[in-house]
């Protein structure tokens, strides 16, 4: 009986010692690394670009073309807002998703009218909404500043000012930029910074004047970046 009591007492002591040891081991177990997310909010500027020239004509009684007028078309400077949310997938590569809103004017200059009507310029304001995914690769820099290249693709929708015209399309863009962290934590990780980049935007679809498949615009973007 005494031996049995001793065995039970020893087992109880082992259990009491094992419980805190197990808890300590669990507390010290390595935790998976936390993924730092980055939110960028800023403005974009789209440079003017030509949309080409269209000659309106018809055939006379002999089947010869007769020019009615010529239309020279272009877009004016576009201004907009953009926001993106991204996270790293490797030490140098981030993936991000962004949405944008842009407003710009399309101008058509009507010239060389068949009936000698004075030249006239017509303007229509377009609004563009876009959603895209992108990959960002950091190729140079240090903890505070980093140079990167970025490429993305997505969907867009364009509306005329009176909403009478609307059309969807696809966009692809690529460019180069720099990110600079103005505020860091004790570990030297960025918390707040600025980002600037230049891109070339290629669009297919949307509201267009002719049947040309692709349009290209230079784009400049600047934003504030928050890491959390």
Steps between C-alpha positions, in 0.01 A plus 500: 500500500785733591675422174189575302464832682861588413445419134192721485683785673791476257260502203325809638834679534592415140164631374542826692850546358397405145211747472707821533778347291254426223349851525848652485581293190180618334576862587846472349383328179593705192213701359439537127630835368242777477430621146547879473230662288548830319227749414580771244264791429579777254446680172573419137557727200445373144687691230323621182508259206388500139204289396577537132328668205178392332399607146126492439413443136234371262486387137369723224288383206812375319619300801780743590559586869405850611648628826241649734721603792801395706499437874819524706449331836695492825465472876588780740675466836316253726493520880391229738532311827644155564520265799683169526545225760799268478708244686839333441525145365882496515776737622491688168154435354162645604155441359239775519144579401392851412202706393497834325277787387607739223334790320622643169379681189490365145527774237404481133603783266281506186689648201484528120124487480356431151256790533762742636354497849750662741719264697350396833627308805275263692583374850359209698597413859559132580521331838699179534473244781759223521590194709827314453751258645873561481841357587771725643870403495759690708832498315711754695510702820517451875276499810373856443496540122435236235475515122249271334340399173129432485269331251125458521183417311131542565153619400372851427170669434461838331197729516418823317404805705128449431525119541364460147809303401662224705737219410732249668856416410830353613811680617865401530768722646864486602753740642772583751486679833654564840368457854647696792416429865492821704408325826631163627461292816772380740583211267556737208182393320311767310173626643419812296649616172446638153497330162550645153498326162458545127313251281379438150130413490364294212126473457288275280130568475317775687345798321694564180475713189610238248566125490864517605574213739745662741559845649801603707545779758795605720396507867658650814386391848582612854362364824540475877581149624400348834632164622310309766 
